[in-house]
Structure formats: structure tokens, C-alpha cells
Amino acid sequence: VDVSNIQELKKKSLKRIELDFENNKSLIEFNNFLSSDFPDAIVKQKYQKKIEFLLSYTQSRNILPYFSKNKWAGMPIADFNITHSTLDNIFLEYYKDSNSKGGEAV
């Protein structure tokens, strides 16, 4: 794969964001915010007080101020983790978009 193509793929990569909340009510309030203000977010998992979701690079930068400024059900976010997509995940997402089999290895 050409290096310029890899750079283009990286721009399409998604950030994995994990947030821990103090209680379930905070998680529910944040989830409502996420679905209304960031409808392209892909929620991967939700637990009682934790959510894991994917956002594009641009959207992940746009959501960051909400982590420190906002409170959810009166409580701030307890902890967060943001990770970059690996090249493997970027390729899978790329082929998922261009492959009718949804990115399955063929």
C-alpha cells in the first residue's frame, strides 16, 4: 500500500474513548448527550458506570471540552481513556466501508 494511501487511511481512523462515571444516572445522561450532539458516535459497550465508543478524529477533538467542563447528573467524569486506532483496525474499517461483507477477512 502506498504511503500516501496510509496517511489518508489514518485520517479516517476512529478514536476509541472510554469514560468512567460515578453512577449509572451520569452514564445515562451522557449517553443522551452523545446520541444527540455526536450522532456519528459508535457505542461499542455500555456497563453500569462505563461507556466505550468510537469517534472520528475531528469529533473526538470536539468532544474533549465537554469532559472537563460538563457534569453529568451533577457529577464530573471519574476517569477517561482515549486510544488511537491501530493500522489493523484502520484497514478493517476501510475494507468494511468498501466491502459488502462488512470488513470480514476473505
Secondary structure, DSSP 8 states (H G I E B T S, - for coil): --HHHHHHHHHT-EEEEEEE-SSHHHHHHHHHHHHHH-TT-EEEEE-SSEEEEEEEHHHHHHHHHHHHH--BTTB---EEEEE---HHHHHHHHHHHH-TT-S---
